[in-house]
Structure formats: structure tokens, C-alpha cells
């Protein structure tokens, strides 16, 4: 009798764990999808706002970019407004960068930071190159693209312009960190691990009862 009850208890506990795992998987997937959709909407709005700023302000003409950092053709007032926008923003023409936002410039600053060991500086430089290369690889406007960096995961959305916006801008790519979505996933999993022993104990007690 005890052996039968033990087998029933184990089976009941296993079924409870399997049901909980399926439930958590579905919840995490739904919350992550909703979070990604919200971030995509936010970053799309940021890219559109950047375009509005450039379109409405004066534009001095294209300046030749270098491989190290863009030389912005924008007036100080335009640059100041763009710098107030959140997240990663890259503005460019067909093949050269015209503007990096403060978060993108931070990657550049860290790659040049003599206080960091060479390996860390190389990782920051790699992040800058990966972000810029991905921004220029996007060939469809409004479609979120996720890129994994050494220190962040970022969702990017591009607005493409033909004819060019403001006399020379052909793409505005805005990005936002996925930390918020990742933190939500971590919170759900942490809560599940906390309550799982209690649920399992209740299932075992019910089986023995």
C-alpha cells in the first residue's frame, strides 16, 4: 500500500512540476513578446522624433566622416536636441555616419579610455563597430532588429529616407536596451523558484491525504 502511495505521490509531484514548467514558459514567452513589442514601439517613436528634429532645424550640409567618429553636419541646436533623446541613435547618409547619440559616443569613449585594460577597450570598440555595422545592414524600415553586444542586448529600428531627409540623411537608426525585458524574465523565474517548493509540498500533501 505504501509503495503504491509512494508511486502516486511521485507521479503527482512530477505532474505538478511539469504543469508549472509549462505555465511559466507560456507566461515568460507572453511577457517577453509584450515587452519586445513595447520597446519596439518606443524605439520607433524615438527614430521618428529624431527625424522630426533634423527636418525642422537648419542643416549645414554633409561633412566627410572618418572611421573613428562622425563629424556632425548639424547645428549645435540640432545636436543638443538629439542628445536629449534616450538610447542608441545613429544618423547617416548612404555610407557614412553623421551623428552618434551620447550612448553610442560612450562606447567610443570607453574604447579610448586609457584607464581600462586593453581587453576591455577592445570589447567596447567591438560593441561600437557591431552596433554601427548592424545599423547600416538594416534594409527595411520599421522592422525591429536585435543585436547582442558584449555589455548589452539592443533592439534597433531604422527609418530610411529616399529622397534624403534634410539634404543628406538617408537613415536614422534608434536602439534601446533589452535590460528591461530581461529583468522581467528574471523576476518571473525567481518568483517561480521561490514558490515551487511550496507548491510541490502542497501537491505531495494532497497526494498523501
N, C-alpha and C positions, 0 to 999 in steps of 0.2 A: 504494500500500500504506500509505504513511504517512498519507495523507488518510483512508483507511478506519479506520486505527487511531486517528487523532485523533477522528473522529466517535464511535467506540466508547468512547473514553476520556471524552469529554464526556457521552455518554449514561449511562455507568456512574456518573460523578460526580454527575450530576443525579439519577439514581435513588437514589443513596446519600443525598443531601441530602433528597430527598422522603421517603424511608423514615424518616430520622432525625427530620424535622419531624413526621411523623405519630406516631412513637413518643413524642416529647417532649410533644406535645399531649395524648396519651392519659394519660401519666404525670402531667402537671400537672393535668389535669382530675380524675383519680382522687385525687391527693393533696389537691387543694383541696376536693373533696367530703368526703373523710375529715376534713380539718381543720375544715371548717364544721360537720360533724356532732358532732365532739368539743367544739367551742366551744359549740354549741347545748345539748349535754348539761350542760356546766359552768355555763352561764348559767341553765339551768332549775333546776339544783340550788341556785344562789345565790338565785334568786327564792323557791324553796321554803323555804330556810333563813331568809330574811328574814321570811317569813310565820310560821314557827315561833317566831321571836324575838318578834314582835309578839303572837302568840296567847298565849304563855306568860307574858308580862310584863304589868305593870299598864298601863292605858290611861286617859288623863285626859279623854278626850272631844275632840270636834272643835274646832279653833281656826280662825278665819277666815283664809284665805290672802290674800296680796297678789299683784300681778302681778310683783313684783320678787323675792321669795324667800318660801319657806314658813315659817310659824310652827309649829313642830312641836308636836303634842299629846302626844308621847311623853315618858315619864320620862327623866331623864338616863341611867339604866342601860340602857334600851332603845336610846336614841340611840347610846350608847357601843358597844353590841354591833353595831348596824347599821353604824357607822362602820368596824368591823373587816372587814367583808365587801369583797371585791375588786370593782372595776369600777364601772359606772354603775348606780345604783339610784334609782328614782323611786317613791315611795309616795303614793297619793292616794285621795280619795273619788271621787264621780261627776264633779266638775268642778274640783277644786282640789287642789293639791299639798300634801302633809302632811310630806314628808321628801325631801331630796336627799342622796345619798351624797357623800363627800368629793370624788370625781372630778367629780361634777356641780357641786358648790359651787366647785370650782376654775375651771370655766367662768365662773361668776358673778364670782369674784374677779378673773379676768383682764379681764373686760369692764368692771370698775370700776377697773382699775389705771391710775392717772394717769401712770405712767412709760411707758406704751405710747402710740404714736401713735393718733389717733382711728380710723384704718382698721383697725388690729389689734384695738382694743377692740370695734369694730363686728362683726368676724368672730367673736370669742369670744361676743359676745351673740347673734349669729345661730345659732351652734352650740347654745347653751343653748336658744333658742327652738325650733330644729328638733328637738332631742332630746326636749324636753318635749311638743311637738305630736305627734311621731310616737308617743311613749309613750301618749298619750291617743287616738290613732287606731286602736290595735290593738283589735280586737273579738273576737278568737279566742285563747283561752288555749293556751299551749304551742307556738305556731307561730312560728318564728324570723322576724324582720323585719330586714332590713339597711337602715341609714341612713348616708348619706355626709355627713360634716361637713367643715368647712374643714381641720381638722387631724387628722382620724381617720375611719376607717370602723368602724362599730359594728354588731354583731348584737344585737338585742333580743328578749327573750321575756317575755311577760306572764302573770301569774296573776291571774285575775279572780274576785271573790268576791260571791256573792249567795245568802244574806244577807251583809252586810258582815262582814269579819273584825275582831275586837276592838272592835266597836261602831261602826266608821265606815270602815274601809279596804275599798275596793272593787277596787283594782288595785295590784299590785306588779309593776313592770317592771324587769328587770335587763338589763344590757348589758355586752358585753365587746369589746375592740378586736380588729379583724381583722389587726393588725400581724403576729401570729404566722403566720397563713396566708399573708399577702402576702410575708413574709420567706422562707418555704419555697419559694414560687413563684419568687422572685428567685434563690434559691440554685440551684434546678434549672436555670433558664435560664442563669445564669452558668457553671455547670459544663458545660452543653451547648456554649456558645460557646467554652469553653476547649478542649474535646476535639474540636470539629468540624473544625478544620484537620488534626488528626492523622488522624481517620477519613477525611477527604477525600483526604489524601495516600496513605493505605494503599489506598483504592479506586482511585486513579489508578495507583499502582504495580502493583496486581493486574491492572488492565486492560492496562497496557503489557507486563506479564510474559507 
